[in-house]
């Protein structure tokens, strides 16, 4: 279903839902590393990566939720009755949500790739390779869809 100026309400709802879920996972992982007793060199960067991912994804969730509500108003009320200031920033805000989502998702995948190094070198190599391949697929699909 098309929303305001070509924005899809279904797309925005899914982006918001995924942002909230992955952001919550990122925050939980960061808290786990903060509370962990093992203090290795890679722990600091991992905590930073997951906190950054959580922050970006939760911002995307917040803004995305506002856009979804505004789009619901647009779909259920005649455009003439809605104040212009309510609608003018929706396309720009949707681009920010999309950008924050993809950067946050990238940080989450990077954090997962580095997490294996907490255990040992072999697992670190395996998780890094999986993260690089997964990140490559995400980028390829993202470029294909646009």
DSSP file (Angstrom, degrees, kcal/mol; ACC not computed):
  #  RESIDUE AA STRUCTURE BP1 BP2  ACC     N-H-->O    O-->H-N    N-H-->O    O-->H-N    TCO  KAPPA ALPHA  PHI   PSI    X-CA   Y-CA   Z-CA
    1    1 A X              0   0    0      0, 0.0     8,-1.2     0, 0.0     9,-0.6   0.000 360.0 360.0 360.0 127.2    0.0    0.0    0.0
    2    2 A X  B     -A    8   0A   0      6,-0.2     6,-0.2     7,-0.1     3,-0.1  -0.552 360.0-172.9 -79.1 140.5    1.4    3.3   -1.0
    3    3 A X    >   -     0   0    0      4,-3.6     3,-0.8    -2,-0.2     2,-0.3   0.066  47.7 -23.1-106.0-142.4    1.6    6.1    1.6
    4    4 A X  G >  S-     0   0    0      1,-0.3     3,-1.9     2,-0.1    -1,-0.2  -0.566 126.0 -11.3 -77.0 129.7    2.5    9.7    1.3
    5    5 A X  G 3  S-     0   0    0     -2,-0.3    -1,-0.3     1,-0.3     3,-0.1   0.847 132.9 -48.0  48.7  45.7    4.7   10.7   -1.6
    6    6 A X  G <  S+     0   0    0     -3,-0.8     2,-0.3     1,-0.3    -1,-0.3   0.428  99.3 140.1  82.8  -1.3    5.6    7.1   -2.6
    7    7 A X    <   -     0   0    0     -3,-1.9    -4,-3.6    -5,-0.1     2,-0.6  -0.588  48.6-135.1 -75.8 136.0    6.4    5.9    0.9
    8    8 A X  B  >  -A    2   0A   0     -2,-0.3     4,-2.2    -6,-0.2    -6,-0.2  -0.810   7.1-156.6 -93.3 124.0    5.2    2.4    1.7
    9    9 A X  H  > S+     0   0    0     -8,-1.2     4,-2.4    -2,-0.6     5,-0.2   0.871  96.0  53.3 -67.4 -35.1    3.5    2.1    5.1
   10   10 A X  H  > S+     0   0    0     -9,-0.6     4,-2.3     2,-0.2    -1,-0.2   0.914 109.2  49.0 -65.1 -41.7    4.2   -1.7    5.1
   11   11 A X  H  > S+     0   0    0      1,-0.2     4,-2.6     2,-0.2    -2,-0.2   0.928 112.4  47.6 -61.7 -45.3    7.9   -1.0    4.4
   12   12 A X  H  X S+     0   0    0     -4,-2.2     4,-2.3     1,-0.2    -2,-0.2   0.886 110.8  51.5 -65.9 -38.5    8.1    1.5    7.2
   13   13 A X  H  X S+     0   0    0     -4,-2.4     4,-2.4     2,-0.2    -1,-0.2   0.921 112.7  45.6 -63.3 -43.3    6.3   -0.7    9.6
   14   14 A X  H  X S+     0   0    0     -4,-2.3     4,-2.8     2,-0.2     5,-0.3   0.909 112.2  50.8 -66.8 -42.0    8.7   -3.6    8.8
   15   15 A X  H  X S+     0   0    0     -4,-2.6     4,-2.2     1,-0.2    -1,-0.2   0.902 112.4  47.5 -61.3 -41.6   11.8   -1.4    9.1
   16   16 A X  H  X S+     0   0    0     -4,-2.3     4,-2.1    -5,-0.2    -2,-0.2   0.915 112.6  48.4 -66.9 -43.6   10.6   -0.1   12.4
   17   17 A X  H  X S+     0   0    0     -4,-2.4     4,-2.2     2,-0.2    -2,-0.2   0.945 113.7  45.8 -62.3 -49.0    9.9   -3.6   13.8
   18   18 A X  H  X S+     0   0    0     -4,-2.8     4,-2.7     1,-0.2     5,-0.4   0.888 110.8  54.2 -63.1 -38.7   13.3   -4.9   12.6
   19   19 A X  H  X S+     0   0    0     -4,-2.2     4,-2.3    -5,-0.3    -1,-0.2   0.913 109.7  47.2 -60.5 -42.8   15.1   -1.9   14.1
   20   20 A X  H  X S+     0   0    0     -4,-2.1     4,-1.9     2,-0.2    -2,-0.2   0.905 114.7  45.7 -68.1 -40.1   13.5   -2.4   17.5
   21   21 A X  H  X S+     0   0    0     -4,-2.2     4,-2.1     2,-0.2    -2,-0.2   0.958 117.9  40.9 -68.0 -50.7   14.3   -6.1   17.6
   22   22 A X  H  X S+     0   0    0     -4,-2.7     4,-2.5     1,-0.2    -2,-0.2   0.869 113.9  54.6 -68.4 -35.3   17.9   -5.9   16.4
   23   23 A X  H  X S+     0   0    0     -4,-2.3     4,-2.3    -5,-0.4    -1,-0.2   0.898 108.1  49.7 -62.2 -40.5   18.4   -2.8   18.5
   24   24 A X  H  X S+     0   0    0     -4,-1.9     4,-2.4     2,-0.2    -2,-0.2   0.905 110.8  49.1 -64.4 -41.9   17.2   -4.7   21.6
   25   25 A X  H  X S+     0   0    0     -4,-2.1     4,-2.6     2,-0.2    -2,-0.2   0.918 110.3  51.7 -62.1 -43.0   19.6   -7.6   20.8
   26   26 A X  H  X S+     0   0    0     -4,-2.5     4,-2.4     1,-0.2    -2,-0.2   0.917 111.0  47.2 -60.4 -44.1   22.5   -5.1   20.4
   27   27 A X  H  X S+     0   0    0     -4,-2.3     4,-2.5     2,-0.2    -1,-0.2   0.910 111.6  50.6 -64.8 -42.0   21.8   -3.6   23.7
   28   28 A X  H  X S+     0   0    0     -4,-2.4     4,-2.1     2,-0.2    -2,-0.2   0.899 111.4  48.3 -63.0 -40.7   21.5   -7.0   25.4
   29   29 A X  H  X S+     0   0    0     -4,-2.6     4,-2.3     2,-0.2    -2,-0.2   0.919 111.1  50.4 -66.2 -43.0   24.8   -8.1   23.9
   30   30 A X  H  X S+     0   0    0     -4,-2.4     4,-2.4     1,-0.2    -2,-0.2   0.918 111.1  48.6 -60.8 -43.4   26.5   -4.9   25.0
   31   31 A X  H  X S+     0   0    0     -4,-2.5     4,-2.4     1,-0.2    -1,-0.2   0.894 109.3  53.6 -63.9 -39.3   25.2   -5.3   28.5
   32   32 A X  H  X S+     0   0    0     -4,-2.1     4,-1.2     1,-0.2    -2,-0.2   0.916 110.8  45.7 -61.5 -43.4   26.4   -8.9   28.6
   33   33 A X  H  < S+     0   0    0     -4,-2.3    -1,-0.2     1,-0.2    -2,-0.2   0.876 112.1  52.1 -67.9 -36.2   29.9   -7.8   27.6
   34   34 A X  H  < S+     0   0    0     -4,-2.4    -2,-0.2     1,-0.2    -1,-0.2   0.893 115.0  41.1 -64.5 -39.1   29.9   -5.0   30.1
   35   35 A X  H  < S+     0   0    0     -4,-2.4    -1,-0.2    -5,-0.2    -2,-0.2   0.628  93.0 111.7 -84.5 -13.7   28.9   -7.4   32.9
   36   36 A X     <  -     0   0    0     -4,-1.2    -3,-0.0    -5,-0.2    -4,-0.0  -0.219  63.4-142.8 -64.7 150.2   31.2  -10.2   31.8
   37   37 A X  S    S+     0   0    0      2,-0.0     2,-0.6     0, 0.0    -1,-0.1   0.737  78.3  89.2 -84.7 -24.3   34.2  -11.1   33.9
   38   38 A X        -     0   0    0      1,-0.1     2,-0.7     5,-0.0    -2,-0.1  -0.650  59.1-168.8 -77.4 119.1   36.5  -11.8   31.0
   39   39 A X        +     0   0    0     -2,-0.6     2,-0.2     4,-0.0    -1,-0.1  -0.846  18.4 162.9-111.4  94.6   38.2   -8.5   30.0
   40   40 A X    >>  -     0   0    0     -2,-0.7     3,-1.4     1,-0.1     4,-0.6  -0.673  51.7-105.0-108.0 165.2   40.0   -9.1   26.7
   41   41 A X  H 3> S+     0   0    0      1,-0.3     4,-0.6    -2,-0.2     3,-0.4   0.833 119.5  52.9 -58.0 -34.5   41.3   -6.5   24.3
   42   42 A X  H 3> S+     0   0    0      1,-0.2     4,-2.0     2,-0.2    -1,-0.3   0.638  90.2  79.5 -78.6 -13.1   38.4   -7.0   21.9
   43   43 A X  H <> S+     0   0    0     -3,-1.4     4,-2.5     2,-0.2    -1,-0.2   0.907  89.2  52.8 -63.4 -42.9   35.8   -6.4   24.6
   44   44 A X  H  X S+     0   0    0     -4,-0.6     4,-2.2    -3,-0.4    -1,-0.2   0.954 112.0  42.8 -59.8 -53.8   36.1   -2.6   24.5
   45   45 A X  H  X S+     0   0    0     -4,-0.6     4,-2.8     1,-0.2    -1,-0.2   0.886 113.2  54.3 -60.6 -37.0   35.5   -2.3   20.7
   46   46 A X  H  X S+     0   0    0     -4,-2.0     4,-2.6     2,-0.2     5,-0.2   0.930 107.9  48.8 -61.5 -45.0   32.7   -4.9   20.8
   47   47 A X  H  X S+     0   0    0     -4,-2.5     4,-2.4     1,-0.2    -1,-0.2   0.932 113.0  48.3 -60.1 -45.3   30.9   -2.9   23.5
   48   48 A X  H  X S+     0   0    0     -4,-2.2     4,-2.5     2,-0.2    -2,-0.2   0.908 111.6  49.4 -61.3 -43.3   31.3    0.3   21.5
   49   49 A X  H  X S+     0   0    0     -4,-2.8     4,-2.6     1,-0.2    -2,-0.2   0.932 114.0  44.5 -62.7 -46.6   30.1   -1.4   18.3
   50   50 A X  H  X S+     0   0    0     -4,-2.6     4,-2.6     2,-0.2    -1,-0.2   0.858 112.9  51.1 -70.7 -33.7   27.0   -2.9   19.9
   51   51 A X  H  X S+     0   0    0     -4,-2.4     4,-2.6    -5,-0.2    -1,-0.2   0.922 112.3  47.4 -66.0 -42.8   26.2    0.4   21.8
   52   52 A X  H  X S+     0   0    0     -4,-2.5     4,-2.6     2,-0.2     5,-0.3   0.930 113.1  48.4 -62.5 -45.0   26.4    2.3   18.5
   53   53 A X  H  X S+     0   0    0     -4,-2.6     4,-2.6     1,-0.2     5,-0.2   0.935 112.7  48.1 -60.0 -46.4   24.3   -0.3   16.7
   54   54 A X  H  X S+     0   0    0     -4,-2.6     4,-2.5     1,-0.2     5,-0.2   0.915 112.0  49.8 -61.4 -42.9   21.7   -0.2   19.5
   55   55 A X  H  X S+     0   0    0     -4,-2.6     4,-2.1     2,-0.2    -2,-0.2   0.947 113.7  43.9 -62.2 -49.6   21.6    3.6   19.5
   56   56 A X  H  X S+     0   0    0     -4,-2.6     4,-2.4     1,-0.2    -1,-0.2   0.913 116.1  47.5 -62.9 -42.6   21.2    3.9   15.7
   57   57 A X  H  X S+     0   0    0     -4,-2.6     4,-1.9    -5,-0.3    -1,-0.2   0.867 112.0  49.0 -69.6 -35.5   18.5    1.2   15.6
   58   58 A X  H  X S+     0   0    0     -4,-2.5     4,-2.2    -5,-0.2    -1,-0.2   0.843 110.6  50.9 -73.9 -31.7   16.6    2.6   18.5
   59   59 A X  H  X S+     0   0    0     -4,-2.1     4,-2.7    -5,-0.2     5,-0.3   0.924 110.1  50.5 -65.1 -43.8   16.6    6.1   16.9
   60   60 A X  H  X S+     0   0    0     -4,-2.4     4,-2.5     1,-0.2    -2,-0.2   0.884 110.1  51.1 -59.7 -38.2   15.3    4.5   13.7
   61   61 A X  H  X S+     0   0    0     -4,-1.9     4,-2.3     2,-0.2    -1,-0.2   0.931 111.2  47.0 -63.8 -46.2   12.6    2.8   15.7
   62   62 A X  H  X S+     0   0    0     -4,-2.2     4,-1.6     2,-0.2    -2,-0.2   0.948 118.1  39.4 -63.3 -50.8   11.5    6.0   17.4
   63   63 A X  H  X S+     0   0    0     -4,-2.7     4,-2.2     1,-0.2    -1,-0.2   0.902 114.8  54.2 -67.6 -40.4   11.4    8.1   14.2
   64   64 A X  H  X S+     0   0    0     -4,-2.5     4,-2.6    -5,-0.3    -1,-0.2   0.883 105.7  53.4 -60.7 -39.0    9.9    5.2   12.2
   65   65 A X  H  X S+     0   0    0     -4,-2.3     4,-2.1     1,-0.2    -1,-0.2   0.906 108.3  49.8 -62.5 -41.5    7.1    4.8   14.7
   66   66 A X  H  X S+     0   0    0     -4,-1.6     4,-2.3     1,-0.2    -2,-0.2   0.900 111.1  49.3 -64.3 -39.9    6.3    8.5   14.3
   67   67 A X  H  X S+     0   0    0     -4,-2.2     4,-2.9     2,-0.2     5,-0.2   0.914 108.5  53.0 -65.2 -42.3    6.2    8.1   10.5
   68   68 A X  H  X S+     0   0    0     -4,-2.6     4,-2.0     1,-0.2    -1,-0.2   0.914 110.3  48.2 -59.6 -42.7    4.0    5.1   10.7
   69   69 A X  H  X S+     0   0    0     -4,-2.1     4,-1.9     2,-0.2    -1,-0.2   0.933 112.8  47.6 -63.8 -45.6    1.5    7.0   12.9
   70   70 A X  H  X S+     0   0    0     -4,-2.3     4,-2.4     1,-0.2    -2,-0.2   0.891 111.0  51.6 -63.8 -38.5    1.6   10.0   10.5
   71   71 A X  H  X S+     0   0    0     -4,-2.9     4,-2.4     1,-0.2    -1,-0.2   0.872 107.0  53.5 -66.3 -35.4    1.1    7.7    7.5
   72   72 A X  H  X S+     0   0    0     -4,-2.0     4,-1.2    -5,-0.2    -1,-0.2   0.886 109.0  49.5 -64.5 -37.8   -1.9    6.1    9.2
   73   73 A X  H  X S+     0   0    0     -4,-1.9     4,-1.3     2,-0.2     3,-0.4   0.931 110.9  49.5 -64.6 -45.1   -3.4    9.6    9.6
   74   74 A X  H  < S+     0   0    0     -4,-2.4     3,-0.3     1,-0.2    -2,-0.2   0.893 111.6  48.8 -61.4 -40.8   -2.8   10.4    5.9
   75   75 A X  H  < S+     0   0    0     -4,-2.4    -1,-0.2     1,-0.2    -2,-0.2   0.738 118.4  39.0 -72.4 -22.2   -4.4    7.1    4.8
   76   76 A X  H  < S+     0   0    0     -4,-1.2     2,-0.4    -3,-0.4    -1,-0.2   0.483 113.7  51.0-109.5  -4.2   -7.5    7.6    7.0
   77   77 A X  S  < S-     0   0    0     -4,-1.3     5,-0.1    -3,-0.3     2,-0.1  -0.970  92.8 -96.0-132.8 147.5   -8.1   11.3    6.7
   78   78 A X    >   -     0   0    0     -2,-0.4     3,-1.5     1,-0.1     4,-0.3  -0.386  31.8-127.5 -62.2 138.5   -8.4   13.5    3.6
   79   79 A X  G >  S+     0   0    0      1,-0.3     3,-1.8     2,-0.2    -1,-0.1   0.842 105.5  65.6 -56.7 -35.8   -5.2   15.3    2.9
   80   80 A X  G 3  S+     0   0    0      1,-0.3    -1,-0.3     3,-0.0     4,-0.1   0.766  98.4  53.7 -61.2 -25.5   -6.9   18.7    2.8
   81   81 A X  G <  S+     0   0    0     -3,-1.5     2,-0.5     2,-0.1    -1,-0.3   0.488  91.3  89.3 -88.6  -2.6   -7.7   18.4    6.5
   82   82 A X  S <  S-     0   0    0     -3,-1.8     5,-0.1    -4,-0.3     2,-0.0  -0.818  84.5-114.4-100.4 130.9   -4.1   17.7    7.6
   83   83 A X    >>  -     0   0    0     -2,-0.5     3,-1.6     1,-0.1     4,-0.6  -0.364  23.9-127.1 -59.7 137.7   -1.8   20.7    8.5
   84   84 A X  H >> S+     0   0    0      1,-0.3     4,-1.8     2,-0.2     3,-1.3   0.834 105.6  63.9 -57.6 -35.2    1.1   20.9    5.9
   85   85 A X  H 34 S+     0   0    0      1,-0.3     4,-0.4     2,-0.2    -1,-0.3   0.752  95.2  61.7 -64.0 -20.9    3.8   20.9    8.6
   86   86 A X  H <4 S+     0   0    0     -3,-1.6    -1,-0.3     1,-0.2    -2,-0.2   0.792 115.3  30.6 -71.3 -27.4    2.7   17.4    9.6
   87   87 A X  H X< S+     0   0    0     -3,-1.3     3,-1.3    -4,-0.6     4,-0.4   0.672  95.7  83.7-105.7 -20.8    3.5   16.0    6.2
   88   88 A X  T 3< S+     0   0    0     -4,-1.8     4,-0.3     1,-0.3     3,-0.2   0.773  95.7  41.1 -65.8 -28.3    6.4   18.0    4.8
   89   89 A X  T 3> S+     0   0    0     -4,-0.4     4,-2.7     1,-0.2    -1,-0.3   0.410  84.5  98.7 -99.9   3.2    9.3   16.2    6.6
   90   90 A X  H <> S+     0   0    0     -3,-1.3     4,-2.4     1,-0.2     5,-0.2   0.912  82.7  47.5 -61.8 -46.0    8.1   12.6    6.1
   91   91 A X  H  > S+     0   0    0     -4,-0.4     4,-1.7     2,-0.2    -1,-0.2   0.913 115.3  46.3 -62.7 -40.2   10.2   11.6    3.1
   92   92 A X  H  > S+     0   0    0     -4,-0.3     4,-1.9     2,-0.2    -2,-0.2   0.925 113.0  49.3 -65.6 -44.1   13.4   13.1    4.7
   93   93 A X  H  X S+     0   0    0     -4,-2.7     4,-2.4     1,-0.2    -2,-0.2   0.878 107.9  54.8 -62.7 -37.4   12.7   11.3    8.0
   94   94 A X  H  X S+     0   0    0     -4,-2.4     4,-2.3    -5,-0.2    -1,-0.2   0.875 106.1  51.8 -64.6 -36.7   12.1    8.1    6.1
   95   95 A X  H  X S+     0   0    0     -4,-1.7     4,-2.7     2,-0.2    -1,-0.2   0.894 109.3  50.2 -65.9 -38.9   15.5    8.4    4.5
   96   96 A X  H  X S+     0   0    0     -4,-1.9     4,-3.1     2,-0.2     5,-0.3   0.918 109.8  50.5 -63.5 -43.0   17.1    8.9    8.0
   97   97 A X  H  X S+     0   0    0     -4,-2.4     4,-2.5     1,-0.2    -2,-0.2   0.938 112.6  46.6 -59.4 -46.6   15.3    5.8    9.3
   98   98 A X  H  X S+     0   0    0     -4,-2.3     4,-2.5     2,-0.2    -2,-0.2   0.924 114.4  47.0 -62.5 -45.3   16.5    3.8    6.4
   99   99 A X  H  X S+     0   0    0     -4,-2.7     4,-2.6     1,-0.2     5,-0.3   0.940 114.1  46.2 -62.9 -48.4   20.1    5.1    6.7
  100  100 A X  H  X S+     0   0    0     -4,-3.1     4,-2.7     1,-0.2     5,-0.2   0.881 112.1  52.9 -62.7 -37.6   20.2    4.5   10.5
  101  101 A X  H  X S+     0   0    0     -4,-2.5     4,-2.8    -5,-0.3    -2,-0.2   0.954 112.2  43.0 -62.2 -49.8   18.7    1.1   10.0
  102  102 A X  H  X S+     0   0    0     -4,-2.5     4,-2.2     2,-0.2    -2,-0.2   0.890 116.6  46.4 -68.4 -38.8   21.3    0.0    7.5
  103  103 A X  H  X S+     0   0    0     -4,-2.6     4,-2.5    -5,-0.2    -1,-0.2   0.937 114.9  47.9 -66.2 -44.8   24.3    1.5    9.4
  104  104 A X  H  X S+     0   0    0     -4,-2.7     4,-2.3    -5,-0.3    -2,-0.2   0.898 111.7  49.8 -61.3 -41.1   23.0   -0.1   12.7
  105  105 A X  H  X S+     0   0    0     -4,-2.8     4,-2.5    -5,-0.2    -1,-0.2   0.902 110.4  51.0 -64.1 -40.7   22.5   -3.4   11.0
  106  106 A X  H  X S+     0   0    0     -4,-2.2     4,-2.5     2,-0.2    -2,-0.2   0.905 110.3  48.5 -62.2 -42.1   26.0   -3.2    9.6
  107  107 A X  H  X S+     0   0    0     -4,-2.5     4,-2.6     2,-0.2    -2,-0.2   0.888 110.5  52.2 -65.0 -38.5   27.4   -2.4   13.1
  108  108 A X  H  X S+     0   0    0     -4,-2.3     4,-2.2     2,-0.2    -2,-0.2   0.932 111.3  45.7 -62.6 -46.3   25.4   -5.4   14.5
  109  109 A X  H  X S+     0   0    0     -4,-2.5     4,-2.2     2,-0.2    -2,-0.2   0.897 112.4  51.6 -64.9 -40.1   26.9   -7.7   11.9
  110  110 A X  H  X S+     0   0    0     -4,-2.5     4,-2.0     2,-0.2    -2,-0.2   0.911 109.5  50.4 -62.3 -41.6   30.4   -6.3   12.5
  111  111 A X  H  X S+     0   0    0     -4,-2.6     4,-1.6     1,-0.2    -2,-0.2   0.899 109.1  50.7 -62.7 -40.8   30.0   -6.9   16.2
  112  112 A X  H  X S+     0   0    0     -4,-2.2     4,-0.7     1,-0.2    -1,-0.2   0.891 109.0  52.7 -63.3 -37.9   28.9  -10.5   15.6
  113  113 A X  H  < S+     0   0    0     -4,-2.2     3,-0.4     1,-0.2    -2,-0.2   0.872 113.1  42.9 -64.8 -37.2   31.9  -11.0   13.5
  114  114 A X  H >< S+     0   0    0     -4,-2.0     3,-1.5     1,-0.2     4,-0.3   0.718  96.0  78.9 -80.0 -21.4   34.2   -9.7   16.2
  115  115 A X  H >< S+     0   0    0     -4,-1.6     3,-1.7     1,-0.3     4,-0.4   0.817  82.4  64.4 -61.1 -31.9   32.5  -11.6   19.0
  116  116 A X  G >X S+     0   0    0     -4,-0.7     4,-1.5    -3,-0.4     3,-1.3   0.776  88.9  68.9 -62.5 -25.7   34.2  -14.9   18.1
  117  117 A X  G <4 S+     0   0    0     -3,-1.5    -1,-0.3     7,-0.3    -2,-0.2   0.671  84.9  70.5 -69.0 -15.3   37.6  -13.4   19.0
  118  118 A X  G <4 S+     0   0    0     -3,-1.7    -1,-0.3    -4,-0.3    -2,-0.2   0.806 107.4  36.5 -67.4 -27.8   36.5  -13.4   22.6
  119  119 A X  T <4 S-     0   0    0     -3,-1.3     2,-0.3    -4,-0.4    -2,-0.2   0.944 126.8 -44.6 -90.9 -63.5   36.7  -17.2   22.6
  120  120 A X     X  -     0   0    0     -4,-1.5     4,-2.1     1,-0.1    -1,-0.3  -0.972  52.2 -93.0-163.5 173.7   39.7  -18.1   20.4
  121  121 A X  H  > S+     0   0    0     -2,-0.3     4,-2.4     2,-0.2     5,-0.2   0.894 118.3  51.9 -64.8 -42.3   41.5  -17.4   17.1
  122  122 A X  H  > S+     0   0    0      1,-0.2     4,-2.3     2,-0.2    -1,-0.2   0.944 113.0  43.8 -61.8 -49.2   39.7  -20.1   15.2
  123  123 A X  H  > S+     0   0    0      1,-0.2     4,-2.9     2,-0.2     5,-0.3   0.873 111.5  56.1 -64.1 -36.3   36.2  -19.0   16.2
  124  124 A X  H  X S+     0   0    0     -4,-2.1     4,-2.1    -8,-0.6    -7,-0.3   0.910 108.5  46.4 -60.8 -43.2   37.2  -15.4   15.6
  125  125 A X  H  X S+     0   0    0     -4,-2.4     4,-2.5     2,-0.2    -2,-0.2   0.927 113.7  48.9 -65.0 -44.9   38.2  -16.2   12.0
  126  126 A X  H  X S+     0   0    0     -4,-2.3     4,-2.5     1,-0.2    -2,-0.2   0.940 113.7  44.8 -61.7 -48.7   35.0  -18.2   11.4
  127  127 A X  H  X S+     0   0    0     -4,-2.9     4,-2.4     1,-0.2    -1,-0.2   0.863 112.8  52.2 -67.1 -34.1   32.7  -15.5   12.8
  128  128 A X  H  X S+     0   0    0     -4,-2.1     4,-2.5    -5,-0.3    -1,-0.2   0.931 110.7  47.0 -65.8 -44.6   34.6  -12.8   10.9
  129  129 A X  H  X S+     0   0    0     -4,-2.5     4,-2.6     2,-0.2     5,-0.2   0.924 113.3  48.8 -62.1 -44.6   34.3  -14.7    7.6
  130  130 A X  H  X S+     0   0    0     -4,-2.5     4,-2.9     1,-0.2    -1,-0.2   0.908 112.2  48.8 -62.3 -41.6   30.6  -15.3    8.2
  131  131 A X  H  X S+     0   0    0     -4,-2.4     4,-3.0     2,-0.2     5,-0.2   0.899 111.4  49.1 -65.9 -40.3   30.0  -11.6    9.1
  132  132 A X  H  X S+     0   0    0     -4,-2.5     4,-2.3     2,-0.2    -2,-0.2   0.930 114.6  44.6 -65.0 -44.7   31.9  -10.5    5.9
  133  133 A X  H  X S+     0   0    0     -4,-2.6     4,-2.3     2,-0.2    -2,-0.2   0.937 116.3  46.7 -64.0 -46.5   29.8  -12.8    3.7
  134  134 A X  H  X S+     0   0    0     -4,-2.9     4,-2.3    -5,-0.2    -2,-0.2   0.914 113.0  49.0 -62.1 -43.5   26.6  -11.9    5.5
  135  135 A X  H  X S+     0   0    0     -4,-3.0     4,-2.5     1,-0.2    -1,-0.2   0.882 109.7  52.8 -62.8 -38.4   27.4   -8.2    5.2
  136  136 A X  H  X S+     0   0    0     -4,-2.3     4,-2.7    -5,-0.2    -2,-0.2   0.905 109.1  48.9 -62.8 -42.0   28.2   -8.6    1.6
  137  137 A X  H  X S+     0   0    0     -4,-2.3     4,-2.8     2,-0.2     5,-0.2   0.909 110.5  51.1 -63.6 -41.7   24.9  -10.2    0.9
  138  138 A X  H  X S+     0   0    0     -4,-2.3     4,-2.5     2,-0.2    -2,-0.2   0.936 113.1  45.1 -61.1 -46.3   23.1   -7.4    2.8
  139  139 A X  H  X S+     0   0    0     -4,-2.5     4,-2.5     2,-0.2     5,-0.2   0.923 113.5  49.9 -64.3 -44.1   24.9   -4.8    0.7
  140  140 A X  H  X S+     0   0    0     -4,-2.7     4,-2.0     1,-0.2    -2,-0.2   0.921 114.0  44.7 -61.2 -44.5   24.3   -6.7   -2.5
  141  141 A X  H  X S+     0   0    0     -4,-2.8     4,-2.5     2,-0.2    -1,-0.2   0.897 111.7  53.2 -66.3 -39.7   20.6   -7.1   -1.8
  142  142 A X  H  X S+     0   0    0     -4,-2.5     4,-1.5    -5,-0.2    -2,-0.2   0.915 112.2  44.3 -61.9 -43.1   20.3   -3.5   -0.7
  143  143 A X  H  < S+     0   0    0     -4,-2.5    -1,-0.2     1,-0.2    -2,-0.2   0.834 113.2  51.9 -70.8 -32.2   21.8   -2.3   -4.0
  144  144 A X  H  < S+     0   0    0     -4,-2.0    -2,-0.2    -5,-0.2    -1,-0.2   0.891 108.8  50.1 -69.4 -40.1   19.7   -4.6   -6.0
  145  145 A X  H  <        0   0    0     -4,-2.5    -2,-0.2     1,-0.3    -1,-0.2   0.858 360.0 360.0 -69.8 -36.2   16.4   -3.5   -4.3
  146  146 A X     <        0   0    0     -4,-1.5    -1,-0.3    -5,-0.2    -2,-0.2   0.526 360.0 360.0 -66.5 360.0   17.1    0.2   -4.9
